[in-house]
Amino acid sequence: MLILQGVQYAHPNRDILLHDIDLVVNRHDKAAIAGNNGTGKSTLLRLMAGSLHPSGGSIKAETPPYYVPQHFGQYDDMTVAEALRIDHKLHALHEILAGNVTDANMLTLDDDWTIEERCNEALAKWELSDIDLDRPMSALSGGQKTRVFLAGIQVHRPEIVLLDEPSNHLDTAGRSMLYNYITTTNDTLVIVSHDRTLLNLVDKMFELSSKGIAAYGGNYEFYAEQK
């Protein structure tokens, strides 16, 4: 479950973007956030992810969410492992296997002995089997970068997944894989997207506006009819 109570967010110049946002996403919900550009949909998703902090109110998640971000080149100075936030575990694993069994390495690995195997399996599932974990993100196409972050879902095995425009950059095959994941998963999903096909796969819509946020049952077509 994901609960937002009285959430506010102001830009560094103190202009208020979000005000008194109350929102509940129940376990196994597949929800999307709609609204005009500039209303703060992606900002709200980042607040849920914890990469931004609210100016007021509270955000509570039963388990840490996994965030699939929009990317504009901001990860190009990272490797695939760094972008997936598993580089420290991989380093600790390799150190231990090389005989450097320190308390620090064991603590970092946290008994996750299958981390490298799981990463390779996840990348292969998203048709990235030729991508090494030490490959620079800058060497990947936009679609490959998106698939890397989507592969991270299988790597981290979260219960809550936040997706910001996940079908951007994906080709037809990639979108088909994404739609299949959304349709078949038991993960709790919160999605920001302009992709109507994707939005018709969810079971709840939230509309964000300057007045706050409103909930609608059903997919995008049902939401549009209600509007």
N, C-alpha and C positions, 0 to 999 in steps of 0.2 A: 504494500500500500504506500501511496505517496500523498502527503497532505500538505497543502499550502494554506496558511492562515494569515490574513492581513498583510500579505507580502507587498512591499514597496521597493522601487528601484529608481534611483536618481543618477543621471550622468555625472561625471566629474565636475561639470560646470554647474551642477545642482538642478538642472532641468529635470523635472519628474517625468519618467517614462511609464512606470507601472505604479498603480495606486490601489491599495486594499484588494489584492487578488486572493480570493478564496477558491480552492480547487481540491478535489479529492479524486484520485485515480486508484481504483480498487485492484486487488490482485487479479491478474490475468486479463484486465481490461486492455483493449487495443484502441487507443484514443489518438485523435489528431487535433491540432490547434489551427484554426482558420482565423483570418483577419486581414485587413488591408496592410500593405507594405508600410513599415514604419511604426506599427502599433506595438512592436516589442516581442514578437513571437520567438525569434531566435534568442533574444536576451532572456526570456522566461525559461527557455530550455536550458540555457547555460546556468541559470540560477538553480534549477533542479539538479543539474550535474555537479554543482559546487564549484565551477570554475569562475563564477561571479558570486558576490555576496550581497544579500538584500540590504537595502537601507533601513528596512523595518519589517516586522512580522517574522514568521518562522516557516521553515521548510523541514519536514520530517519524512524520511524514507526508511522502510523496514530493513532494506539492505542497500549497499552503495550502488547507485545506478552506473551503467556503462553508457558512454556518450559517443555517438557517431557524428562527428562535426562536419559542417561545411568546410571546405579547404580552398584557400586562395593563395597557396604557396607558403603559408606560415609554418609548414612542417618540413620544408625542403632542406633545412640544415640538420635534419635528424635521419637516422637509419630507420629501417622498418621496425626493428626491435624497439628502438627508442619511441617511435610513434605509438607503438602498441603498449608501451610502458612495461616491458618485460626484460629490458636490457640488463637490469641489476640482477634479476633472478638467473638469467642465462650466464652472466659472468660468474656468479657464485657457483652454479652447477658445474661449469667448466673448471673452475678452481678446485672444487671438491674432487672431481674425477681425476684431476691431475695430482691429487695427493695433498692439497692444501685445505685440510679439514679443520677450519677454525670455527670458533663459536659464531663469529660475525657472518661467515659464509653460510653456516647452517641456519642461522636466524633469517638471513635474507632469502634463502631458498624456501624456507618454511615447509619442508617436506613435499614440495611440488616437483617431484622427480620426473614427471612426464611433461614438463613445460615445453621443452624443445620439440618433442614428438607431437604434442598437441598443436603447437604453432604450425608445424609443417603440414599436419593433417588439415588444419583450418585453411591455410593458404591454398592447398591443393583443392579443397572443396570449392573455393571461389576462383578456381582456375588460375592460380598464381604459383603453381608448383615450381616454376623456373625462377622464382624470386627468392633470393637468399635473405636471411634476417639481417645481415649486415649491409644490404643494398641501400644506398642513399635514396630517400624519398624523392629527391630532385630528379632521379633517373627514371621515375615512373610517369606514366600518362595519368591524366585526371581520373579516368576510369579505374586504373590499377590502384591509385591512392584510395579511392572510395572502397574498392574491394578489400584493401588491407584493413581498413577500419571495420568493415563488416565481418571480416574474418576474426577480428578481435572479440566478437560476441562468443564464438566457440572457444576461444582461448581463455577468456575470463569467466565464462559461464555465469553471467549475472542473472538476477531475477527481474530486474528493471532495466529496460533499454530505451534510451532517448536518441531519436534519429532526426537530424536536421538536414532536410532536403536530400535524403539518401539516394534518390534516383538520378540526381544530377551527375553528369559525366558518364553514366552507365550506358552501354550499348543495349541492344534488344535482348541479348542473352543474359546480360547482367541484371537487367530489370526483371526478367522472368525469374531468375534465382532469388532476387529480393522479394518479389511478390509471393513466391512459394514459401519463403521464410516467414513472412508476415501472416500468411494464411495458416501455416501448420504449427507455429510456435505456441508454447504455453507461457512465454515470457510476458511480463507486463510491458506494454509499449506506449510511448508518447511520441508522436511524430509531427514535425512541421514539414509541409510539402505543398507544392502547387500541382503535383501529379494527380489528376483526377482518378486515374485507374487505381493508384495506390490508395487514395482517400476513400474509395468505395470498398476497400477491404477492411476498414476499421468498424468498430461497433459503437463508438461514441465520438461526438464532435464537441469541441469547445470553441467558442467564438470570442476572440480577444479584441477589444475596442477601447477607446478613450474612457468609456463608461465602466470598464471592468471586464469580467469574463462571464460568459453564460454557457450552460451545458445543454447539449441536445443529444438525445439517444439516436442511434442509427448511424449510417454511413453518410458520405457527402451528399448523395442524391436525396436522402431523407432530410438532411439539414437544409438543403437548397429549397426543397418543397415547403418546409416549415417556415423558412424565411419569406 
